[in-house]
Amino acid sequence: MNVEGLKCMVDLHLHLDGAISLESAKELAKLQDISIPESDEEILKLLRVSPDCRDLNEFLEKFEFPCSLLKTKIGVETAAYNLCRELKEQGVMYAEIRFAPQLSEGNGISAEDAVVAAIEGMRKSGLKSNLILCCMRGKGLYEKNIKTIELAAKYLNKGVVLADLAGAEGVFATADFEDIFKKARELEVPFTIHAGEAAGAESVWKALEFGAVRIGHGIRSVEDKSLIEELAKRKIPLEICPTSNLQTRVYENLSEYPLREMMKNGVFITINTDDPSVEGTDIKREYNNLIKEFKLNRMEIKELLINAVKASRTSEEEKAEMESEIEKEIEKEN
C-alpha cells in the first residue's frame, strides 16, 4: 500500500517560510514589488537546499529568501492562504503551521500584525489548520521571544495552539532558553520545542524538563535508552521529519533512520515535512519513502496517521471526525 490516493493526511511540523512554493513565491514577489530572478530554475535555487548541504546551519541559510517574502501583512496572509490551499490539494485534512512572527517585523508590520495575517490567510483557505508561534534561538532575542510567548497567550485557541523554539540547536543550546518557557508556563501557553535534531538526547531531556507537550524532531533520542523509555512511558509525541533529517545530515541514508527502533519501543511517532519547499518534498512523499524503506503495513500506516490526529491541538470533536475519516480512507484502499 502507498498513501497516494488518501485525503486524510495530517502535518504537525510545517514551517511557513519553508513551505513557499515556486508559484506562491512568484505571486508574493509581484504583490510586494520584490525583484526576483526571471527563470523558474533560478527561483528554485533560492528556495531549495542543495544536495550537498553539510548540516543544519547551512540548511537554515536557505530561509533568507522566503523570509523576505513575509515582511508585509499581505505577504504573510497570502503565503498562509496559498500554503493551505496547496496542502488541501495534496490530500491534507489538517495542518499545524508554524512561523516566527519576529522575523516578519519591519516595513510597518509588527509581530502581532504578522500573527493576525497568518491566522486570516489560514481561515480563508477552508483547510482545518492552526498556528504555532516560534521563538528563535540566537543572541539578543530575549525580548522578542517573550513577546512571541505573550502573543501565543493572547491568541491561544483563537487560531494559535502552541509556542515553539526553533533555529540553530547545535549553536544555541535548549538549556539557555529556560526563561522563555518559564514565561510560557506562567501564561499557560503549551509548547513544543525543536530538540534532538542538531543536538543530542540532552536537548530532549531539557525540553521535557521545561514542560514541552511535544518534541520537534527528537530523532536523536535513540542515543539514550532511558530517554526512549521516558518518552514511551509519558506518550510524548515526536514530530519526526525524515527528509529534513537526511538533508541536515543527522543521518546519511534512510536505511539508518531509527523509525523501527522507536516504534518497537513504543515511542509516540508522527510523520511530518518540516520545510517541503526547501526540501522538495510533501507529506505523501514522506510516508511513501518510509513505507518503501521499512515495509510499513496497512495497520502501521493507519497508526501513524491516527497518532498525528491524537497529537494535534484541536478539539476532541474534530479529532474524532478525523480519526473516522482515516478509518474510512484506509478501508477504501483495500
Secondary structure, DSSP 8 states (H G I E B T S, - for coil): --STT-S-EEEEEEEGGG---HHHHHHHHHHTT----SSHHHHHHHHS--TT--SHHHHHGGGHHHHHT-SSHHHHHHHHHHHHHHHHHTTEEEEEEEE-GGGG-BTTB-HHHHHHHHHHHHHHH-SEEEEEEEEE-STT-HHHHHHHHHHHHHTBTTTEEEEEEES-TTTS-GGGGHHHHHHHHHTT--BEEEESSSS-HHHHHHHHHHT-SEEEE-GGGGG-HHHHHHHHHHT--EEE-HHHHHHTTS-SSGGG--HHHHHHTT--EEE--BSHHHHT--HHHHHHHHHHHHT--HHHHHHHHHHHHHHS-S-HHHHHHHHHHHHHHHHHT-
